[in-house]
Amino acid sequence: MKRENLNPPTLSPPRNYSHVTVITSARQVQISGQIAMNAAGELVGKGDLAAQTEQVYENLGHALAAAGATLAD
């Protein structure tokens, strides 16, 4: 089973993991747990659940885009 690890620059720098792994033989995309950190590694929306949730969905969009997918897929 071949896989491709992706760490798009639009997400915070990973520490000993990959944000996105694509299993190329079955075109399965796996995304690590995302948190409310921006590309600079800064917490977004401290104490503001709505802002943090928005950042998480933005991060998921970036992760999916790196794999050639969107939130609509």
Phi and psi restraints in degrees (range 20) as a CNS / XPLOR table:
assign (resid 1 and name C) (resid 2 and name N)
       (resid 2 and name CA) (resid 2 and name C) 1.0 -91.1 20.0 2
assign (resid 2 and name N) (resid 2 and name CA)
       (resid 2 and name C) (resid 3 and name N) 1.0 144.7 20.0 2
assign (resid 2 and name C) (resid 3 and name N)
       (resid 3 and name CA) (resid 3 and name C) 1.0 -139.3 20.0 2
assign (resid 3 and name N) (resid 3 and name CA)
       (resid 3 and name C) (resid 4 and name N) 1.0 156.6 20.0 2
assign (resid 3 and name C) (resid 4 and name N)
       (resid 4 and name CA) (resid 4 and name C) 1.0 -126.9 20.0 2
assign (resid 4 and name N) (resid 4 and name CA)
       (resid 4 and name C) (resid 5 and name N) 1.0 126.0 20.0 2
assign (resid 4 and name C) (resid 5 and name N)
       (resid 5 and name CA) (resid 5 and name C) 1.0 -96.3 20.0 2
assign (resid 5 and name N) (resid 5 and name CA)
       (resid 5 and name C) (resid 6 and name N) 1.0 132.0 20.0 2
assign (resid 5 and name C) (resid 6 and name N)
       (resid 6 and name CA) (resid 6 and name C) 1.0 -124.5 20.0 2
assign (resid 6 and name N) (resid 6 and name CA)
       (resid 6 and name C) (resid 7 and name N) 1.0 137.6 20.0 2
assign (resid 6 and name C) (resid 7 and name N)
       (resid 7 and name CA) (resid 7 and name C) 1.0 -135.6 20.0 2
assign (resid 7 and name N) (resid 7 and name CA)
       (resid 7 and name C) (resid 8 and name N) 1.0 83.7 20.0 2
assign (resid 7 and name C) (resid 8 and name N)
       (resid 8 and name CA) (resid 8 and name C) 1.0 -63.0 20.0 2
assign (resid 8 and name N) (resid 8 and name CA)
       (resid 8 and name C) (resid 9 and name N) 1.0 145.4 20.0 2
assign (resid 8 and name C) (resid 9 and name N)
       (resid 9 and name CA) (resid 9 and name C) 1.0 -68.0 20.0 2
assign (resid 9 and name N) (resid 9 and name CA)
       (resid 9 and name C) (resid 10 and name N) 1.0 -10.6 20.0 2
assign (resid 9 and name C) (resid 10 and name N)
       (resid 10 and name CA) (resid 10 and name C) 1.0 -82.4 20.0 2
assign (resid 10 and name N) (resid 10 and name CA)
       (resid 10 and name C) (resid 11 and name N) 1.0 -1.5 20.0 2
assign (resid 10 and name C) (resid 11 and name N)
       (resid 11 and name CA) (resid 11 and name C) 1.0 -114.3 20.0 2
assign (resid 11 and name N) (resid 11 and name CA)
       (resid 11 and name C) (resid 12 and name N) 1.0 160.3 20.0 2
assign (resid 11 and name C) (resid 12 and name N)
       (resid 12 and name CA) (resid 12 and name C) 1.0 -61.0 20.0 2
assign (resid 12 and name N) (resid 12 and name CA)
       (resid 12 and name C) (resid 13 and name N) 1.0 150.8 20.0 2
assign (resid 12 and name C) (resid 13 and name N)
       (resid 13 and name CA) (resid 13 and name C) 1.0 -60.5 20.0 2
assign (resid 13 and name N) (resid 13 and name CA)
       (resid 13 and name C) (resid 14 and name N) 1.0 129.2 20.0 2
assign (resid 13 and name C) (resid 14 and name N)
       (resid 14 and name CA) (resid 14 and name C) 1.0 -76.4 20.0 2
assign (resid 14 and name N) (resid 14 and name CA)
       (resid 14 and name C) (resid 15 and name N) 1.0 156.2 20.0 2
assign (resid 14 and name C) (resid 15 and name N)
       (resid 15 and name CA) (resid 15 and name C) 1.0 -122.2 20.0 2
assign (resid 15 and name N) (resid 15 and name CA)
       (resid 15 and name C) (resid 16 and name N) 1.0 99.4 20.0 2
assign (resid 15 and name C) (resid 16 and name N)
       (resid 16 and name CA) (resid 16 and name C) 1.0 65.4 20.0 2
assign (resid 16 and name N) (resid 16 and name CA)
       (resid 16 and name C) (resid 17 and name N) 1.0 30.0 20.0 2
assign (resid 16 and name C) (resid 17 and name N)
       (resid 17 and name CA) (resid 17 and name C) 1.0 -157.3 20.0 2
assign (resid 17 and name N) (resid 17 and name CA)
       (resid 17 and name C) (resid 18 and name N) 1.0 171.3 20.0 2
assign (resid 17 and name C) (resid 18 and name N)
       (resid 18 and name CA) (resid 18 and name C) 1.0 -111.8 20.0 2
assign (resid 18 and name N) (resid 18 and name CA)
       (resid 18 and name C) (resid 19 and name N) 1.0 140.9 20.0 2
assign (resid 18 and name C) (resid 19 and name N)
       (resid 19 and name CA) (resid 19 and name C) 1.0 -66.6 20.0 2
assign (resid 19 and name N) (resid 19 and name CA)
       (resid 19 and name C) (resid 20 and name N) 1.0 -37.8 20.0 2
assign (resid 19 and name C) (resid 20 and name N)
       (resid 20 and name CA) (resid 20 and name C) 1.0 -134.5 20.0 2
assign (resid 20 and name N) (resid 20 and name CA)
       (resid 20 and name C) (resid 21 and name N) 1.0 135.2 20.0 2
assign (resid 20 and name C) (resid 21 and name N)
       (resid 21 and name CA) (resid 21 and name C) 1.0 -125.8 20.0 2
assign (resid 21 and name N) (resid 21 and name CA)
       (resid 21 and name C) (resid 22 and name N) 1.0 129.2 20.0 2
assign (resid 21 and name C) (resid 22 and name N)
       (resid 22 and name CA) (resid 22 and name C) 1.0 -112.4 20.0 2
assign (resid 22 and name N) (resid 22 and name CA)
       (resid 22 and name C) (resid 23 and name N) 1.0 122.0 20.0 2
assign (resid 22 and name C) (resid 23 and name N)
       (resid 23 and name CA) (resid 23 and name C) 1.0 -84.9 20.0 2
assign (resid 23 and name N) (resid 23 and name CA)
       (resid 23 and name C) (resid 24 and name N) 1.0 105.0 20.0 2
assign (resid 23 and name C) (resid 24 and name N)
       (resid 24 and name CA) (resid 24 and name C) 1.0 -71.3 20.0 2
assign (resid 24 and name N) (resid 24 and name CA)
       (resid 24 and name C) (resid 25 and name N) 1.0 -30.5 20.0 2
assign (resid 24 and name C) (resid 25 and name N)
       (resid 25 and name CA) (resid 25 and name C) 1.0 -67.4 20.0 2
assign (resid 25 and name N) (resid 25 and name CA)
       (resid 25 and name C) (resid 26 and name N) 1.0 -32.0 20.0 2
assign (resid 25 and name C) (resid 26 and name N)
       (resid 26 and name CA) (resid 26 and name C) 1.0 -113.9 20.0 2
assign (resid 26 and name N) (resid 26 and name CA)
       (resid 26 and name C) (resid 27 and name N) 1.0 0.0 20.0 2
assign (resid 26 and name C) (resid 27 and name N)
       (resid 27 and name CA) (resid 27 and name C) 1.0 51.1 20.0 2
assign (resid 27 and name N) (resid 27 and name CA)
       (resid 27 and name C) (resid 28 and name N) 1.0 52.7 20.0 2
assign (resid 27 and name C) (resid 28 and name N)
       (resid 28 and name CA) (resid 28 and name C) 1.0 -104.0 20.0 2
assign (resid 28 and name N) (resid 28 and name CA)
       (resid 28 and name C) (resid 29 and name N) 1.0 129.5 20.0 2
assign (resid 28 and name C) (resid 29 and name N)
       (resid 29 and name CA) (resid 29 and name C) 1.0 -108.2 20.0 2
assign (resid 29 and name N) (resid 29 and name CA)
       (resid 29 and name C) (resid 30 and name N) 1.0 128.1 20.0 2
assign (resid 29 and name C) (resid 30 and name N)
       (resid 30 and name CA) (resid 30 and name C) 1.0 -117.8 20.0 2
assign (resid 30 and name N) (resid 30 and name CA)
       (resid 30 and name C) (resid 31 and name N) 1.0 131.4 20.0 2
assign (resid 30 and name C) (resid 31 and name N)
       (resid 31 and name CA) (resid 31 and name C) 1.0 -118.8 20.0 2
assign (resid 31 and name N) (resid 31 and name CA)
       (resid 31 and name C) (resid 32 and name N) 1.0 132.8 20.0 2
assign (resid 31 and name C) (resid 32 and name N)
       (resid 32 and name CA) (resid 32 and name C) 1.0 -68.3 20.0 2
assign (resid 32 and name N) (resid 32 and name CA)
       (resid 32 and name C) (resid 33 and name N) 1.0 163.9 20.0 2
assign (resid 32 and name C) (resid 33 and name N)
       (resid 33 and name CA) (resid 33 and name C) 1.0 -58.2 20.0 2
assign (resid 33 and name N) (resid 33 and name CA)
       (resid 33 and name C) (resid 34 and name N) 1.0 128.8 20.0 2
assign (resid 33 and name C) (resid 34 and name N)
       (resid 34 and name CA) (resid 34 and name C) 1.0 -103.3 20.0 2
assign (resid 34 and name N) (resid 34 and name CA)
       (resid 34 and name C) (resid 35 and name N) 1.0 144.9 20.0 2
assign (resid 34 and name C) (resid 35 and name N)
       (resid 35 and name CA) (resid 35 and name C) 1.0 -125.1 20.0 2
assign (resid 35 and name N) (resid 35 and name CA)
       (resid 35 and name C) (resid 36 and name N) 1.0 174.5 20.0 2
assign (resid 35 and name C) (resid 36 and name N)
       (resid 36 and name CA) (resid 36 and name C) 1.0 -81.5 20.0 2
assign (resid 36 and name N) (resid 36 and name CA)
       (resid 36 and name C) (resid 37 and name N) 1.0 59.5 20.0 2
assign (resid 36 and name C) (resid 37 and name N)
       (resid 37 and name CA) (resid 37 and name C) 1.0 -117.8 20.0 2
assign (resid 37 and name N) (resid 37 and name CA)
       (resid 37 and name C) (resid 38 and name N) 1.0 140.4 20.0 2
assign (resid 37 and name C) (resid 38 and name N)
       (resid 38 and name CA) (resid 38 and name C) 1.0 -86.5 20.0 2
assign (resid 38 and name N) (resid 38 and name CA)
       (resid 38 and name C) (resid 39 and name N) 1.0 -176.4 20.0 2
assign (resid 38 and name C) (resid 39 and name N)
       (resid 39 and name CA) (resid 39 and name C) 1.0 -63.2 20.0 2
assign (resid 39 and name N) (resid 39 and name CA)
       (resid 39 and name C) (resid 40 and name N) 1.0 -24.0 20.0 2
assign (resid 39 and name C) (resid 40 and name N)
       (resid 40 and name CA) (resid 40 and name C) 1.0 -84.8 20.0 2
assign (resid 40 and name N) (resid 40 and name CA)
       (resid 40 and name C) (resid 41 and name N) 1.0 -1.7 20.0 2
assign (resid 40 and name C) (resid 41 and name N)
       (resid 41 and name CA) (resid 41 and name C) 1.0 82.0 20.0 2
assign (resid 41 and name N) (resid 41 and name CA)
       (resid 41 and name C) (resid 42 and name N) 1.0 19.6 20.0 2
assign (resid 41 and name C) (resid 42 and name N)
       (resid 42 and name CA) (resid 42 and name C) 1.0 -99.3 20.0 2
assign (resid 42 and name N) (resid 42 and name CA)
       (resid 42 and name C) (resid 43 and name N) 1.0 139.7 20.0 2
assign (resid 42 and name C) (resid 43 and name N)
       (resid 43 and name CA) (resid 43 and name C) 1.0 -65.8 20.0 2
assign (resid 43 and name N) (resid 43 and name CA)
       (resid 43 and name C) (resid 44 and name N) 1.0 133.5 20.0 2
assign (resid 43 and name C) (resid 44 and name N)
       (resid 44 and name CA) (resid 44 and name C) 1.0 -106.5 20.0 2
assign (resid 44 and name N) (resid 44 and name CA)
       (resid 44 and name C) (resid 45 and name N) 1.0 132.2 20.0 2
assign (resid 44 and name C) (resid 45 and name N)
       (resid 45 and name CA) (resid 45 and name C) 1.0 71.2 20.0 2
assign (resid 45 and name N) (resid 45 and name CA)
       (resid 45 and name C) (resid 46 and name N) 1.0 45.0 20.0 2
assign (resid 45 and name C) (resid 46 and name N)
       (resid 46 and name CA) (resid 46 and name C) 1.0 -53.8 20.0 2
assign (resid 46 and name N) (resid 46 and name CA)
       (resid 46 and name C) (resid 47 and name N) 1.0 123.2 20.0 2
assign (resid 46 and name C) (resid 47 and name N)
       (resid 47 and name CA) (resid 47 and name C) 1.0 78.5 20.0 2
assign (resid 47 and name N) (resid 47 and name CA)
       (resid 47 and name C) (resid 48 and name N) 1.0 4.2 20.0 2
assign (resid 47 and name C) (resid 48 and name N)
       (resid 48 and name CA) (resid 48 and name C) 1.0 -122.7 20.0 2
assign (resid 48 and name N) (resid 48 and name CA)
       (resid 48 and name C) (resid 49 and name N) 1.0 96.7 20.0 2
assign (resid 48 and name C) (resid 49 and name N)
       (resid 49 and name CA) (resid 49 and name C) 1.0 -58.8 20.0 2
assign (resid 49 and name N) (resid 49 and name CA)
       (resid 49 and name C) (resid 50 and name N) 1.0 -40.0 20.0 2
assign (resid 49 and name C) (resid 50 and name N)
       (resid 50 and name CA) (resid 50 and name C) 1.0 -63.3 20.0 2
assign (resid 50 and name N) (resid 50 and name CA)
       (resid 50 and name C) (resid 51 and name N) 1.0 -44.5 20.0 2
assign (resid 50 and name C) (resid 51 and name N)
       (resid 51 and name CA) (resid 51 and name C) 1.0 -65.4 20.0 2
assign (resid 51 and name N) (resid 51 and name CA)
       (resid 51 and name C) (resid 52 and name N) 1.0 -38.7 20.0 2
assign (resid 51 and name C) (resid 52 and name N)
       (resid 52 and name CA) (resid 52 and name C) 1.0 -67.1 20.0 2
assign (resid 52 and name N) (resid 52 and name CA)
       (resid 52 and name C) (resid 53 and name N) 1.0 -41.6 20.0 2
assign (resid 52 and name C) (resid 53 and name N)
       (resid 53 and name CA) (resid 53 and name C) 1.0 -63.2 20.0 2
assign (resid 53 and name N) (resid 53 and name CA)
       (resid 53 and name C) (resid 54 and name N) 1.0 -42.3 20.0 2
assign (resid 53 and name C) (resid 54 and name N)
       (resid 54 and name CA) (resid 54 and name C) 1.0 -59.2 20.0 2
assign (resid 54 and name N) (resid 54 and name CA)
       (resid 54 and name C) (resid 55 and name N) 1.0 -42.8 20.0 2
assign (resid 54 and name C) (resid 55 and name N)
       (resid 55 and name CA) (resid 55 and name C) 1.0 -65.2 20.0 2
assign (resid 55 and name N) (resid 55 and name CA)
       (resid 55 and name C) (resid 56 and name N) 1.0 -40.2 20.0 2
assign (resid 55 and name C) (resid 56 and name N)
       (resid 56 and name CA) (resid 56 and name C) 1.0 -61.4 20.0 2
assign (resid 56 and name N) (resid 56 and name CA)
       (resid 56 and name C) (resid 57 and name N) 1.0 -44.9 20.0 2
assign (resid 56 and name C) (resid 57 and name N)
       (resid 57 and name CA) (resid 57 and name C) 1.0 -66.4 20.0 2
assign (resid 57 and name N) (resid 57 and name CA)
       (resid 57 and name C) (resid 58 and name N) 1.0 -35.4 20.0 2
assign (resid 57 and name C) (resid 58 and name N)
       (resid 58 and name CA) (resid 58 and name C) 1.0 -62.6 20.0 2
assign (resid 58 and name N) (resid 58 and name CA)
       (resid 58 and name C) (resid 59 and name N) 1.0 -44.0 20.0 2
assign (resid 58 and name C) (resid 59 and name N)
       (resid 59 and name CA) (resid 59 and name C) 1.0 -61.8 20.0 2
assign (resid 59 and name N) (resid 59 and name CA)
       (resid 59 and name C) (resid 60 and name N) 1.0 -42.7 20.0 2
assign (resid 59 and name C) (resid 60 and name N)
       (resid 60 and name CA) (resid 60 and name C) 1.0 -60.5 20.0 2
assign (resid 60 and name N) (resid 60 and name CA)
       (resid 60 and name C) (resid 61 and name N) 1.0 -39.7 20.0 2
assign (resid 60 and name C) (resid 61 and name N)
       (resid 61 and name CA) (resid 61 and name C) 1.0 -61.5 20.0 2
assign (resid 61 and name N) (resid 61 and name CA)
       (resid 61 and name C) (resid 62 and name N) 1.0 -42.8 20.0 2
assign (resid 61 and name C) (resid 62 and name N)
       (resid 62 and name CA) (resid 62 and name C) 1.0 -64.2 20.0 2
assign (resid 62 and name N) (resid 62 and name CA)
       (resid 62 and name C) (resid 63 and name N) 1.0 -42.6 20.0 2
assign (resid 62 and name C) (resid 63 and name N)
       (resid 63 and name CA) (resid 63 and name C) 1.0 -63.4 20.0 2
assign (resid 63 and name N) (resid 63 and name CA)
       (resid 63 and name C) (resid 64 and name N) 1.0 -44.9 20.0 2
assign (resid 63 and name C) (resid 64 and name N)
       (resid 64 and name CA) (resid 64 and name C) 1.0 -65.0 20.0 2
assign (resid 64 and name N) (resid 64 and name CA)
       (resid 64 and name C) (resid 65 and name N) 1.0 -40.6 20.0 2
assign (resid 64 and name C) (resid 65 and name N)
       (resid 65 and name CA) (resid 65 and name C) 1.0 -60.2 20.0 2
assign (resid 65 and name N) (resid 65 and name CA)
       (resid 65 and name C) (resid 66 and name N) 1.0 -37.4 20.0 2
assign (resid 65 and name C) (resid 66 and name N)
       (resid 66 and name CA) (resid 66 and name C) 1.0 -62.6 20.0 2
assign (resid 66 and name N) (resid 66 and name CA)
       (resid 66 and name C) (resid 67 and name N) 1.0 -26.6 20.0 2
assign (resid 66 and name C) (resid 67 and name N)
       (resid 67 and name CA) (resid 67 and name C) 1.0 -96.5 20.0 2
assign (resid 67 and name N) (resid 67 and name CA)
       (resid 67 and name C) (resid 68 and name N) 1.0 4.4 20.0 2
assign (resid 67 and name C) (resid 68 and name N)
       (resid 68 and name CA) (resid 68 and name C) 1.0 80.4 20.0 2
assign (resid 68 and name N) (resid 68 and name CA)
       (resid 68 and name C) (resid 69 and name N) 1.0 26.2 20.0 2
assign (resid 68 and name C) (resid 69 and name N)
       (resid 69 and name CA) (resid 69 and name C) 1.0 -128.0 20.0 2
assign (resid 69 and name N) (resid 69 and name CA)
       (resid 69 and name C) (resid 70 and name N) 1.0 175.4 20.0 2
assign (resid 69 and name C) (resid 70 and name N)
       (resid 70 and name CA) (resid 70 and name C) 1.0 -134.8 20.0 2
assign (resid 70 and name N) (resid 70 and name CA)
       (resid 70 and name C) (resid 71 and name N) 1.0 173.4 20.0 2
assign (resid 70 and name C) (resid 71 and name N)
       (resid 71 and name CA) (resid 71 and name C) 1.0 -63.8 20.0 2
assign (resid 71 and name N) (resid 71 and name CA)
       (resid 71 and name C) (resid 72 and name N) 1.0 -21.3 20.0 2
assign (resid 71 and name C) (resid 72 and name N)
       (resid 72 and name CA) (resid 72 and name C) 1.0 -78.7 20.0 2
assign (resid 72 and name N) (resid 72 and name CA)
       (resid 72 and name C) (resid 73 and name N) 1.0 -14.3 20.0 2
